[in-house]
Amino acid sequence: MDVPIEETDSATLQNLEHKAAHQAFSERWKKTDDSMCRHSMSFHLLHSLRTEFFASYVYLLEKTPLVKLFPVTCEYIEGEKQFYYRAQQFYEDVSASEEGMMGDFVEISHVDLEGSRQFLKRFVGPGLAGTERALDCGCGIGRISKGVLLPIFEKMEMVDMMEHFLLHAHEEYLGDDADRIETYYCYNLQEFMPQAKRYDCVWIQWVACHLTDKDLMNFLMRCKKSLRPGGVIVLKDNMARQGCKLDPVDSSIIRHLDIMRGIIFKAGLEIVAVEKQEGFPEIMVPVWMVAMK
Ligand SMILES: C[S@@+](CC[C@H](N)C(=O)[O-])C[C@H]1O[C@@H](n2cnc3c(N)ncnc32)[C@H](O)[C@@H]1O
């Protein structure tokens, strides 16, 4: 069918107008679309996924000690967990003396013992923990048993993985007080099962650093069960100023206090007091005392 000329022209014109409008619209729309996307949640999500997720992952690796330390503390060589094996090797060469127990800081032993005595006073006595029996964990030669626990508790038990420390404690270091030691356990704390409902106080000093997070948590759970009514667990250790650090020399982990709190919380214990040990030289890693029930 023939189309009148005027009609054809007007149709073409209309067509062009449509095209121009479409062009203008699509150009505008593209711009709008881009800017809408840039401000939309999905854009942010995509951006986060691309950049921030990776950054967070790296942050996690850096900041979460469990992630970073796991391969180090749980490395097995020929069936041996290297973290524990190295500590065992280290202490084999350590002398059974106060110097051996304190490393380079033997001169601060009396400050340490006085700080501990003052801290412990707050949890023992009428209406609090009894004074029948205490357990010294990672006791070494019994420096704390002698200076802090034996003056308060009638009887004591001691546990350490090194036989030569326990022998020295019994035969020499504790003198006549050795008669009040009911049992010396030569055990690794990660395997040690304290008897239930036996102790008024469980003291864990400068040895929690030798246990992995998981083993420490499980050990604390067992210690909780070993408490008599009113009993208290005291953990005293070096605490990192930031994060978590592994010392490959003696195979120990220094944890930030918050990380330690997390482990204690996971063990189902309630922290009743936290105090920094004062009077130690600034170059030393801060030492904190934590009492829990
Ligand atoms: C730095 S000394 C501290 C001794 C004592 N607590 C003191 O403050 O004088 C660490 C002690 O923990 C013991 N130890 C280290 N790792 C242990 C483990 N996994 N189980 C039992 N004892 C351990 C060592 O044999 C050593 O006697």
The ligand as a Tripos MOL2 file, in Angstrom:
@<TRIPOS>MOLECULE
LIG
   27    29     1     0     0
SMALL
NO_CHARGES

@<TRIPOS>ATOM
      1 C1         59.8420  -20.3790   84.7140 C.3       1 LIG1
      2 S1         59.7090  -21.8270   85.6700 S.3       1 LIG1
      3 C2         58.6580  -21.2340   86.9680 C.3       1 LIG1
      4 C3         58.7040  -22.0850   88.1990 C.3       1 LIG1
      5 C4         57.8220  -21.6060   89.3300 C.3       1 LIG1
      6 N1         56.4260  -21.5590   88.9440 N.3       1 LIG1
      7 C5         58.2820  -20.2710   89.8310 C.2       1 LIG1
      8 O1         57.6040  -19.2700   89.5630 O.co2     1 LIG1
      9 O2         59.3280  -20.2220   90.4840 O.co2     1 LIG1
     10 C6         58.5940  -22.8140   84.6930 C.3       1 LIG1
     11 C7         58.3560  -24.1810   85.2620 C.3       1 LIG1
     12 O3         57.3000  -24.7840   84.5480 O.3       1 LIG1
     13 C8         57.6480  -26.1330   84.2670 C.3       1 LIG1
     14 N2         56.9160  -26.5240   83.0520 N.ar      1 LIG1
     15 C9         57.0480  -26.0170   81.8130 C.ar      1 LIG1
     16 N3         56.1740  -26.6040   80.9720 N.ar      1 LIG1
     17 C10        55.4690  -27.4940   81.7120 C.ar      1 LIG1
     18 C11        54.4170  -28.3920   81.3880 C.ar      1 LIG1
     19 N4         53.9220  -28.4900   80.1670 N.pl3     1 LIG1
     20 N5         53.9240  -29.1610   82.3920 N.ar      1 LIG1
     21 C12        54.4270  -29.0870   83.6540 C.ar      1 LIG1
     22 N6         55.4130  -28.2440   84.0070 N.ar      1 LIG1
     23 C13        55.9330  -27.4570   83.0390 C.ar      1 LIG1
     24 C14        59.1440  -26.1320   84.1220 C.3       1 LIG1
     25 O4         59.6930  -27.4090   84.3200 O.3       1 LIG1
     26 C15        59.5460  -25.1110   85.1690 C.3       1 LIG1
     27 O5         59.7370  -25.7340   86.3960 O.3       1 LIG1
@<TRIPOS>BOND
     1     1     2 1
     2     2     3 1
     3     2    10 1
     4     3     4 1
     5     4     5 1
     6     5     6 1
     7     5     7 1
     8     7     8 2
     9     7     9 1
    10    10    11 1
    11    11    12 1
    12    11    26 1
    13    12    13 1
    14    13    14 1
    15    13    24 1
    16    14    15 ar
    17    14    23 ar
    18    15    16 ar
    19    16    17 ar
    20    17    18 ar
    21    17    23 ar
    22    18    19 1
    23    18    20 ar
    24    20    21 ar
    25    21    22 ar
    26    22    23 ar
    27    24    25 1
    28    24    26 1
    29    26    27 1
@<TRIPOS>SUBSTRUCTURE
     1 LIG1         1 GROUP 0 **** ****
